[in-house]
């Protein structure tokens, strides 16, 4: 058996169907949740990585006050 085109013909059971909120094919049928928007959760699912990057310094510690490089200049 190969992992490529020839084996794709055996994919019959679908795990995801169209989400009724966001419309993308990310609604998991067994979990009954959407992988994209988080339906049926009230709040929309969103990636928090960008928020963490803003508030954490390179060591992963939370910055109490945002410090900008320009503040160190004389
Ligand atoms: Zn969705």
PDB file of the backbone (N, CA, C, O) and the ligand in Angstrom, with CONECT records:
HET     ZN  A 101       1
ATOM      1  N   UNK A   1       0.847  -1.203   0.000  1.00  0.00           N
ATOM      2  CA  UNK A   1       0.000   0.000   0.000  1.00  0.00           C
ATOM      3  C   UNK A   1       0.880   1.250   0.000  1.00  0.00           C
ATOM      4  O   UNK A   1       1.880   1.331   0.714  1.00  0.00           O
ATOM      5  N   UNK A   2       0.494   2.178  -0.788  1.00  0.00           N
ATOM      6  CA  UNK A   2       1.211   3.440  -0.813  1.00  0.00           C
ATOM      7  C   UNK A   2       0.447   4.491  -0.030  1.00  0.00           C
ATOM      8  O   UNK A   2      -0.731   4.324   0.288  1.00  0.00           O
ATOM      9  N   UNK A   3       1.123   5.550   0.265  1.00  0.00           N
ATOM     10  CA  UNK A   3       0.467   6.634   1.009  1.00  0.00           C
ATOM     11  C   UNK A   3      -0.035   7.733   0.080  1.00  0.00           C
ATOM     12  O   UNK A   3      -0.580   8.740   0.532  1.00  0.00           O
ATOM     13  N   UNK A   4       0.151   7.534  -1.206  1.00  0.00           N
ATOM     14  CA  UNK A   4      -0.151   8.594  -2.153  1.00  0.00           C
ATOM     15  C   UNK A   4      -1.501   8.434  -2.830  1.00  0.00           C
ATOM     16  O   UNK A   4      -2.484   8.029  -2.209  1.00  0.00           O
ATOM     17  N   UNK A   5      -1.530   8.757  -4.103  1.00  0.00           N
ATOM     18  CA  UNK A   5      -2.784   8.862  -4.844  1.00  0.00           C
ATOM     19  C   UNK A   5      -3.578   7.565  -4.841  1.00  0.00           C
ATOM     20  O   UNK A   5      -4.806   7.597  -4.761  1.00  0.00           O
ATOM     21  N   UNK A   6      -2.895   6.416  -4.926  1.00  0.00           N
ATOM     22  CA  UNK A   6      -3.611   5.159  -5.067  1.00  0.00           C
ATOM     23  C   UNK A   6      -4.418   4.808  -3.830  1.00  0.00           C
ATOM     24  O   UNK A   6      -5.441   4.131  -3.932  1.00  0.00           O
ATOM     25  N   UNK A   7      -3.971   5.259  -2.660  1.00  0.00           N
ATOM     26  CA  UNK A   7      -4.689   4.928  -1.428  1.00  0.00           C
ATOM     27  C   UNK A   7      -5.787   5.938  -1.115  1.00  0.00           C
ATOM     28  O   UNK A   7      -6.624   5.685  -0.250  1.00  0.00           O
ATOM     29  N   UNK A   8      -5.798   7.068  -1.798  1.00  0.00           N
ATOM     30  CA  UNK A   8      -6.833   8.076  -1.527  1.00  0.00           C
ATOM     31  C   UNK A   8      -8.223   7.578  -1.916  1.00  0.00           C
ATOM     32  O   UNK A   8      -9.226   8.075  -1.404  1.00  0.00           O
ATOM     33  N   UNK A   9      -8.286   6.598  -2.821  1.00  0.00           N
ATOM     34  CA  UNK A   9      -9.575   6.068  -3.241  1.00  0.00           C
ATOM     35  C   UNK A   9     -10.287   5.321  -2.128  1.00  0.00           C
ATOM     36  O   UNK A   9     -11.494   5.099  -2.218  1.00  0.00           O
ATOM     37  N   UNK A  10      -9.561   4.921  -1.063  1.00  0.00           N
ATOM     38  CA  UNK A  10     -10.177   4.178   0.036  1.00  0.00           C
ATOM     39  C   UNK A  10     -10.754   5.095   1.106  1.00  0.00           C
ATOM     40  O   UNK A  10     -11.384   4.626   2.055  1.00  0.00           O
ATOM     41  N   UNK A  11     -10.542   6.399   0.957  1.00  0.00           N
ATOM     42  CA  UNK A  11     -11.068   7.336   1.949  1.00  0.00           C
ATOM     43  C   UNK A  11     -12.579   7.514   1.728  1.00  0.00           C
ATOM     44  O   UNK A  11     -13.001   8.273   0.855  1.00  0.00           O
ATOM     45  N   UNK A  12     -13.365   6.823   2.508  1.00  0.00           N
ATOM     46  CA  UNK A  12     -14.815   6.903   2.337  1.00  0.00           C
ATOM     47  C   UNK A  12     -15.476   7.625   3.507  1.00  0.00           C
ATOM     48  O   UNK A  12     -16.374   8.444   3.311  1.00  0.00           O
ATOM     49  N   UNK A  13     -15.024   7.317   4.734  1.00  0.00           N
ATOM     50  CA  UNK A  13     -15.675   7.910   5.898  1.00  0.00           C
ATOM     51  C   UNK A  13     -15.175   9.332   6.101  1.00  0.00           C
ATOM     52  O   UNK A  13     -13.974   9.561   6.243  1.00  0.00           O
ATOM     53  N   UNK A  14     -16.087  10.272   6.112  1.00  0.00           N
ATOM     54  CA  UNK A  14     -15.654  11.649   6.300  1.00  0.00           C
ATOM     55  C   UNK A  14     -15.720  12.016   7.780  1.00  0.00           C
ATOM     56  O   UNK A  14     -16.689  11.708   8.474  1.00  0.00           O
ATOM     57  N   UNK A  15     -14.677  12.676   8.236  1.00  0.00           N
ATOM     58  CA  UNK A  15     -14.605  13.091   9.636  1.00  0.00           C
ATOM     59  C   UNK A  15     -15.125  14.504   9.817  1.00  0.00           C
ATOM     60  O   UNK A  15     -15.619  14.856  10.888  1.00  0.00           O
ATOM     61  N   UNK A  16     -15.016  15.308   8.781  1.00  0.00           N
ATOM     62  CA  UNK A  16     -15.435  16.705   8.881  1.00  0.00           C
ATOM     63  C   UNK A  16     -16.524  16.997   7.856  1.00  0.00           C
ATOM     64  O   UNK A  16     -16.493  16.482   6.739  1.00  0.00           O
ATOM     65  N   UNK A  17     -17.457  17.804   8.236  1.00  0.00           N
ATOM     66  CA  UNK A  17     -18.485  18.276   7.323  1.00  0.00           C
ATOM     67  C   UNK A  17     -18.601  19.789   7.444  1.00  0.00           C
ATOM     68  O   UNK A  17     -17.909  20.414   8.248  1.00  0.00           O
ATOM     69  N   UNK A  18     -19.475  20.363   6.646  1.00  0.00           N
ATOM     70  CA  UNK A  18     -19.581  21.815   6.641  1.00  0.00           C
ATOM     71  C   UNK A  18     -20.083  22.328   7.988  1.00  0.00           C
ATOM     72  O   UNK A  18     -21.067  21.821   8.527  1.00  0.00           O
ATOM     73  N   UNK A  19     -19.405  23.325   8.520  1.00  0.00           N
ATOM     74  CA  UNK A  19     -19.835  23.945   9.764  1.00  0.00           C
ATOM     75  C   UNK A  19     -20.984  24.893   9.467  1.00  0.00           C
ATOM     76  O   UNK A  19     -20.969  25.632   8.483  1.00  0.00           O
ATOM     77  N   UNK A  20     -21.992  24.853  10.353  1.00  0.00           N
ATOM     78  CA  UNK A  20     -23.177  25.690  10.069  1.00  0.00           C
ATOM     79  C   UNK A  20     -22.939  27.139  10.481  1.00  0.00           C
ATOM     80  O   UNK A  20     -23.723  28.013  10.111  1.00  0.00           O
ATOM     81  N   UNK A  21     -21.874  27.418  11.239  1.00  0.00           N
ATOM     82  CA  UNK A  21     -21.591  28.811  11.600  1.00  0.00           C
ATOM     83  C   UNK A  21     -20.572  29.450  10.660  1.00  0.00           C
ATOM     84  O   UNK A  21     -20.838  30.502  10.079  1.00  0.00           O
ATOM     85  N   UNK A  22     -19.405  28.819  10.507  1.00  0.00           N
ATOM     86  CA  UNK A  22     -18.379  29.468   9.697  1.00  0.00           C
ATOM     87  C   UNK A  22     -18.379  28.947   8.266  1.00  0.00           C
ATOM     88  O   UNK A  22     -17.760  29.553   7.391  1.00  0.00           O
ATOM     89  N   UNK A  23     -19.066  27.828   8.011  1.00  0.00           N
ATOM     90  CA  UNK A  23     -19.221  27.359   6.646  1.00  0.00           C
ATOM     91  C   UNK A  23     -18.033  26.582   6.108  1.00  0.00           C
ATOM     92  O   UNK A  23     -18.075  26.108   4.972  1.00  0.00           O
ATOM     93  N   UNK A  24     -16.974  26.439   6.897  1.00  0.00           N
ATOM     94  CA  UNK A  24     -15.821  25.696   6.415  1.00  0.00           C
ATOM     95  C   UNK A  24     -15.995  24.209   6.736  1.00  0.00           C
ATOM     96  O   UNK A  24     -16.764  23.844   7.625  1.00  0.00           O
ATOM     97  N   UNK A  25     -15.280  23.365   6.012  1.00  0.00           N
ATOM     98  CA  UNK A  25     -15.414  21.913   6.221  1.00  0.00           C
ATOM     99  C   UNK A  25     -14.523  21.490   7.374  1.00  0.00           C
ATOM    100  O   UNK A  25     -13.598  20.697   7.196  1.00  0.00           O
ATOM    101  N   UNK A  26     -14.806  22.025   8.562  1.00  0.00           N
ATOM    102  CA  UNK A  26     -13.993  21.754   9.736  1.00  0.00           C
ATOM    103  C   UNK A  26     -14.830  21.238  10.895  1.00  0.00           C
ATOM    104  O   UNK A  26     -14.307  21.048  11.993  1.00  0.00           O
ATOM    105  N   UNK A  27     -16.120  21.007  10.674  1.00  0.00           N
ATOM    106  CA  UNK A  27     -16.999  20.520  11.746  1.00  0.00           C
ATOM    107  C   UNK A  27     -16.798  19.020  11.895  1.00  0.00           C
ATOM    108  O   UNK A  27     -17.158  18.247  11.006  1.00  0.00           O
ATOM    109  N   UNK A  28     -16.212  18.602  13.039  1.00  0.00           N
ATOM    110  CA  UNK A  28     -15.905  17.203  13.278  1.00  0.00           C
ATOM    111  C   UNK A  28     -17.168  16.459  13.680  1.00  0.00           C
ATOM    112  O   UNK A  28     -17.860  16.851  14.620  1.00  0.00           O
ATOM    113  N   UNK A  29     -17.467  15.374  12.952  1.00  0.00           N
ATOM    114  CA  UNK A  29     -18.743  14.698  13.161  1.00  0.00           C
ATOM    115  C   UNK A  29     -18.780  13.934  14.480  1.00  0.00           C
ATOM    116  O   UNK A  29     -19.824  13.897  15.131  1.00  0.00           O
ATOM    117  N   UNK A  30     -17.674  13.326  14.890  1.00  0.00           N
ATOM    118  CA  UNK A  30     -17.676  12.555  16.136  1.00  0.00           C
ATOM    119  C   UNK A  30     -17.519  13.450  17.348  1.00  0.00           C
ATOM    120  O   UNK A  30     -18.149  13.219  18.380  1.00  0.00           O
ATOM    121  N   UNK A  31     -16.685  14.467  17.231  1.00  0.00           N
ATOM    122  CA  UNK A  31     -16.499  15.386  18.351  1.00  0.00           C
ATOM    123  C   UNK A  31     -17.617  16.411  18.431  1.00  0.00           C
ATOM    124  O   UNK A  31     -17.842  17.012  19.481  1.00  0.00           O
ATOM    125  N   UNK A  32     -18.327  16.614  17.305  1.00  0.00           N
ATOM    126  CA  UNK A  32     -19.403  17.606  17.220  1.00  0.00           C
ATOM    127  C   UNK A  32     -18.906  19.011  17.539  1.00  0.00           C
ATOM    128  O   UNK A  32     -19.599  19.803  18.177  1.00  0.00           O
ATOM    129  N   UNK A  33     -17.716  19.296  17.092  1.00  0.00           N
ATOM    130  CA  UNK A  33     -17.172  20.643  17.253  1.00  0.00           C
ATOM    131  C   UNK A  33     -16.510  21.067  15.952  1.00  0.00           C
ATOM    132  O   UNK A  33     -16.040  20.241  15.170  1.00  0.00           O
ATOM    133  N   UNK A  34     -16.488  22.350  15.749  1.00  0.00           N
ATOM    134  CA  UNK A  34     -15.811  22.868  14.566  1.00  0.00           C
ATOM    135  C   UNK A  34     -14.359  23.166  14.916  1.00  0.00           C
ATOM    136  O   UNK A  34     -14.080  23.825  15.918  1.00  0.00           O
ATOM    137  N   UNK A  35     -13.437  22.682  14.094  1.00  0.00           N
ATOM    138  CA  UNK A  35     -12.022  22.901  14.350  1.00  0.00           C
ATOM    139  C   UNK A  35     -11.575  24.302  14.010  1.00  0.00           C
ATOM    140  O   UNK A  35     -10.488  24.721  14.407  1.00  0.00           O
ATOM    141  N   UNK A  36     -12.402  25.035  13.278  1.00  0.00           N
ATOM    142  CA  UNK A  36     -11.995  26.374  12.870  1.00  0.00           C
ATOM    143  C   UNK A  36     -12.571  27.445  13.787  1.00  0.00           C
ATOM    144  O   UNK A  36     -11.837  28.301  14.281  1.00  0.00           O
ATOM    145  N   UNK A  37     -13.884  27.402  14.017  1.00  0.00           N
ATOM    146  CA  UNK A  37     -14.505  28.468  14.810  1.00  0.00           C
ATOM    147  C   UNK A  37     -14.888  27.986  16.202  1.00  0.00           C
ATOM    148  O   UNK A  37     -15.256  28.800  17.048  1.00  0.00           O
ATOM    149  N   UNK A  38     -14.810  26.668  16.465  1.00  0.00           N
ATOM    150  CA  UNK A  38     -15.116  26.167  17.790  1.00  0.00           C
ATOM    151  C   UNK A  38     -16.584  25.893  18.036  1.00  0.00           C
ATOM    152  O   UNK A  38     -16.969  25.579  19.162  1.00  0.00           O
ATOM    153  N   UNK A  39     -17.425  26.005  16.999  1.00  0.00           N
ATOM    154  CA  UNK A  39     -18.859  25.734  17.139  1.00  0.00           C
ATOM    155  C   UNK A  39     -19.070  24.362  17.757  1.00  0.00           C
ATOM    156  O   UNK A  39     -18.386  23.432  17.332  1.00  0.00           O
ATOM    157  N   UNK A  40     -19.966  24.152  18.732  1.00  0.00           N
ATOM    158  CA  UNK A  40     -21.012  25.052  19.187  1.00  0.00           C
ATOM    159  C   UNK A  40     -20.633  25.939  20.368  1.00  0.00           C
ATOM    160  O   UNK A  40     -21.524  26.450  21.047  1.00  0.00           O
ATOM    161  N   UNK A  41     -19.354  26.140  20.637  1.00  0.00           N
ATOM    162  CA  UNK A  41     -18.971  27.050  21.709  1.00  0.00           C
ATOM    163  C   UNK A  41     -19.411  28.474  21.373  1.00  0.00           C
ATOM    164  O   UNK A  41     -19.447  28.876  20.210  1.00  0.00           O
ATOM    165  N   UNK A  42     -19.742  29.223  22.421  1.00  0.00           N
ATOM    166  CA  UNK A  42     -20.271  30.571  22.175  1.00  0.00           C
ATOM    167  C   UNK A  42     -19.209  31.481  21.581  1.00  0.00           C
ATOM    168  O   UNK A  42     -19.444  32.207  20.615  1.00  0.00           O
ATOM    169  N   UNK A  43     -18.019  31.414  22.199  1.00  0.00           N
ATOM    170  CA  UNK A  43     -16.971  32.312  21.731  1.00  0.00           C
ATOM    171  C   UNK A  43     -16.276  31.690  20.529  1.00  0.00           C
ATOM    172  O   UNK A  43     -16.171  30.470  20.399  1.00  0.00           O
ATOM    173  N   UNK A  44     -15.817  32.552  19.679  1.00  0.00           N
ATOM    174  CA  UNK A  44     -15.121  32.080  18.490  1.00  0.00           C
ATOM    175  C   UNK A  44     -13.731  31.595  18.856  1.00  0.00           C
ATOM    176  O   UNK A  44     -13.021  32.237  19.630  1.00  0.00           O
ATOM    177  N   UNK A  45     -13.346  30.450  18.289  1.00  0.00           N
ATOM    178  CA  UNK A  45     -12.019  29.936  18.520  1.00  0.00           C
ATOM    179  C   UNK A  45     -11.013  30.806  17.784  1.00  0.00           C
ATOM    180  O   UNK A  45     -11.184  31.100  16.601  1.00  0.00           O
ATOM    181  N   UNK A  46      -9.965  31.215  18.486  1.00  0.00           N
ATOM    182  CA  UNK A  46      -8.912  31.970  17.807  1.00  0.00           C
ATOM    183  C   UNK A  46      -7.561  31.593  18.363  1.00  0.00           C
ATOM    184  O   UNK A  46      -7.437  31.145  19.503  1.00  0.00           O
ATOM    185  N   UNK A  47      -6.559  31.782  17.546  1.00  0.00           N
ATOM    186  CA  UNK A  47      -5.210  31.426  17.944  1.00  0.00           C
ATOM    187  C   UNK A  47      -4.659  32.485  18.887  1.00  0.00           C
ATOM    188  O   UNK A  47      -4.752  33.681  18.611  1.00  0.00           O
ATOM    189  N   UNK A  48      -4.077  32.033  20.019  1.00  0.00           N
ATOM    190  CA  UNK A  48      -3.595  32.966  21.025  1.00  0.00           C
ATOM    191  C   UNK A  48      -2.103  33.218  20.888  1.00  0.00           C
ATOM    192  O   UNK A  48      -1.537  33.949  21.702  1.00  0.00           O
ATOM    193  N   UNK A  49      -1.451  32.646  19.899  1.00  0.00           N
ATOM    194  CA  UNK A  49      -0.009  32.763  19.777  1.00  0.00           C
ATOM    195  C   UNK A  49       0.422  34.213  19.631  1.00  0.00           C
ATOM    196  O   UNK A  49       1.409  34.630  20.235  1.00  0.00           O
ATOM    197  N   UNK A  50      -0.305  34.979  18.839  1.00  0.00           N
ATOM    198  CA  UNK A  50       0.088  36.354  18.605  1.00  0.00           C
ATOM    199  C   UNK A  50      -0.020  37.172  19.885  1.00  0.00           C
ATOM    200  O   UNK A  50       0.776  38.084  20.110  1.00  0.00           O
ATOM    201  N   UNK A  51      -1.014  36.846  20.734  1.00  0.00           N
ATOM    202  CA  UNK A  51      -1.186  37.572  21.981  1.00  0.00           C
ATOM    203  C   UNK A  51      -0.042  37.254  22.932  1.00  0.00           C
ATOM    204  O   UNK A  51       0.466  38.139  23.620  1.00  0.00           O
ATOM    205  N   UNK A  52       0.369  35.962  22.969  1.00  0.00           N
ATOM    206  CA  UNK A  52       1.455  35.569  23.861  1.00  0.00           C
ATOM    207  C   UNK A  52       2.754  36.240  23.452  1.00  0.00           C
ATOM    208  O   UNK A  52       3.534  36.666  24.304  1.00  0.00           O
ATOM    209  N   UNK A  53       2.989  36.335  22.144  1.00  0.00           N
ATOM    210  CA  UNK A  53       4.227  36.931  21.674  1.00  0.00           C
ATOM    211  C   UNK A  53       4.342  38.374  22.114  1.00  0.00           C
ATOM    212  O   UNK A  53       5.434  38.853  22.420  1.00  0.00           O
ATOM    213  N   UNK A  54       3.212  39.070  22.146  1.00  0.00           N
ATOM    214  CA  UNK A  54       3.254  40.470  22.508  1.00  0.00           C
ATOM    215  C   UNK A  54       3.554  40.647  23.990  1.00  0.00           C
ATOM    216  O   UNK A  54       4.234  41.600  24.371  1.00  0.00           O
ATOM    217  N   UNK A  55       3.062  39.750  24.827  1.00  0.00           N
ATOM    218  CA  UNK A  55       3.129  39.971  26.264  1.00  0.00           C
ATOM    219  C   UNK A  55       4.255  39.195  26.923  1.00  0.00           C
ATOM    220  O   UNK A  55       4.549  39.435  28.094  1.00  0.00           O
ATOM    221  N   UNK A  56       4.904  38.260  26.205  1.00  0.00           N
ATOM    222  CA  UNK A  56       5.973  37.490  26.801  1.00  0.00           C
ATOM    223  C   UNK A  56       7.321  37.945  26.246  1.00  0.00           C
ATOM    224  O   UNK A  56       7.443  38.249  25.059  1.00  0.00           O
ATOM    225  N   UNK A  57       8.327  37.988  27.114  1.00  0.00           N
ATOM    226  CA  UNK A  57       9.663  38.296  26.639  1.00  0.00           C
ATOM    227  C   UNK A  57      10.283  37.016  26.074  1.00  0.00           C
ATOM    228  O   UNK A  57       9.670  35.953  26.172  1.00  0.00           O
ATOM    229  N   UNK A  58      11.489  37.088  25.482  1.00  0.00           N
ATOM    230  CA  UNK A  58      12.071  35.898  24.840  1.00  0.00           C
ATOM    231  C   UNK A  58      12.232  34.696  25.770  1.00  0.00           C
ATOM    232  O   UNK A  58      12.276  33.562  25.293  1.00  0.00           O
ATOM    233  N   UNK A  59      12.320  34.913  27.068  1.00  0.00           N
ATOM    234  CA  UNK A  59      12.429  33.787  27.999  1.00  0.00           C
ATOM    235  C   UNK A  59      11.072  33.170  28.319  1.00  0.00           C
ATOM    236  O   UNK A  59      11.013  32.156  29.015  1.00  0.00           O
ATOM    237  N   UNK A  60      10.003  33.745  27.838  1.00  0.00           N
ATOM    238  CA  UNK A  60       8.677  33.213  28.100  1.00  0.00           C
ATOM    239  C   UNK A  60       8.053  33.765  29.360  1.00  0.00           C
ATOM    240  O   UNK A  60       7.009  33.281  29.796  1.00  0.00           O
ATOM    241  N   UNK A  61       8.677  34.780  29.960  1.00  0.00           N
ATOM    242  CA  UNK A  61       8.119  35.383  31.166  1.00  0.00           C
ATOM    243  C   UNK A  61       7.171  36.508  30.789  1.00  0.00           C
ATOM    244  O   UNK A  61       7.372  37.203  29.793  1.00  0.00           O
ATOM    245  N   UNK A  62       6.153  36.673  31.585  1.00  0.00           N
ATOM    246  CA  UNK A  62       5.161  37.699  31.282  1.00  0.00           C
ATOM    247  C   UNK A  62       5.709  39.081  31.627  1.00  0.00           C
ATOM    248  O   UNK A  62       6.227  39.307  32.720  1.00  0.00           O
ATOM    249  N   UNK A  63       5.584  39.988  30.680  1.00  0.00           N
ATOM    250  CA  UNK A  63       6.040  41.353  30.914  1.00  0.00           C
ATOM    251  C   UNK A  63       4.951  42.125  31.650  1.00  0.00           C
ATOM    252  O   UNK A  63       3.801  42.163  31.213  1.00  0.00           O
ATOM    253  N   UNK A  64       5.324  42.741  32.775  1.00  0.00           N
ATOM    254  CA  UNK A  64       4.361  43.540  33.507  1.00  0.00           C
ATOM    255  C   UNK A  64       4.065  44.826  32.757  1.00  0.00           C
ATOM    256  O   UNK A  64       2.907  45.206  32.585  1.00  0.00           O
ATOM    257  N   UNK A  65       5.132  45.496  32.310  1.00  0.00           N
ATOM    258  CA  UNK A  65       4.949  46.723  31.551  1.00  0.00           C
ATOM    259  C   UNK A  65       5.713  46.591  30.247  1.00  0.00           C
ATOM    260  O   UNK A  65       6.885  46.214  30.260  1.00  0.00           O
ATOM    261  N   UNK A  66       5.098  46.884  29.153  1.00  0.00           N
ATOM    262  CA  UNK A  66       5.804  46.795  27.875  1.00  0.00           C
ATOM    263  C   UNK A  66       6.993  47.744  27.846  1.00  0.00           C
ATOM    264  O   UNK A  66       6.825  48.946  28.053  1.00  0.00           O
ATOM    265  N   UNK A  67       8.190  47.225  27.591  1.00  0.00           N
ATOM    266  CA  UNK A  67       9.391  48.049  27.529  1.00  0.00           C
ATOM    267  C   UNK A  67       9.859  48.087  26.087  1.00  0.00           C
ATOM    268  O   UNK A  67      10.073  47.044  25.470  1.00  0.00           O
ATOM    269  N   UNK A  68      10.013  49.256  25.566  1.00  0.00           N
ATOM    270  CA  UNK A  68      10.430  49.400  24.177  1.00  0.00           C
ATOM    271  C   UNK A  68      11.900  49.769  24.117  1.00  0.00           C
ATOM    272  O   UNK A  68      12.439  50.392  25.031  1.00  0.00           O
ATOM    273  N   UNK A  69      12.535  49.377  23.030  1.00  0.00           N
ATOM    274  CA  UNK A  69      13.967  49.602  22.889  1.00  0.00           C
ATOM    275  C   UNK A  69      14.297  51.084  22.914  1.00  0.00           C
ATOM    276  O   UNK A  69      15.368  51.471  23.380  1.00  0.00           O
ATOM    277  N   UNK A  70      13.388  51.921  22.416  1.00  0.00           N
ATOM    278  CA  UNK A  70      13.696  53.341  22.351  1.00  0.00           C
ATOM    279  C   UNK A  70      13.833  53.967  23.742  1.00  0.00           C
ATOM    280  O   UNK A  70      14.441  55.028  23.885  1.00  0.00           O
ATOM    281  N   UNK A  71      13.277  53.324  24.754  1.00  0.00           N
ATOM    282  CA  UNK A  71      13.352  53.867  26.100  1.00  0.00           C
ATOM    283  C   UNK A  71      14.768  53.812  26.660  1.00  0.00           C
ATOM    284  O   UNK A  71      15.103  54.563  27.576  1.00  0.00           O
ATOM    285  N   UNK A  72      15.629  52.895  26.097  1.00  0.00           N
ATOM    286  CA  UNK A  72      16.982  52.774  26.608  1.00  0.00           C
ATOM    287  C   UNK A  72      17.935  53.764  25.960  1.00  0.00           C
ATOM    288  O   UNK A  72      19.063  53.939  26.423  1.00  0.00           O
ATOM    289  N   UNK A  73      17.495  54.402  24.907  1.00  0.00           N
ATOM    290  CA  UNK A  73      18.374  55.341  24.216  1.00  0.00           C
ATOM    291  C   UNK A  73      18.477  56.641  25.002  1.00  0.00           C
ATOM    292  O   UNK A  73      17.514  57.089  25.623  1.00  0.00           O
ATOM    293  N   UNK A  74      19.676  57.241  24.962  1.00  0.00           N
ATOM    294  CA  UNK A  74      19.873  58.503  25.644  1.00  0.00           C
ATOM    295  C   UNK A  74      19.355  59.660  24.815  1.00  0.00           C
ATOM    296  O   UNK A  74      19.441  60.812  25.241  1.00  0.00           O
TER     297      UNK A  74
HETATM  298 ZN    ZN A 101     -17.043  26.553  12.239  1.00  0.00          ZN
END
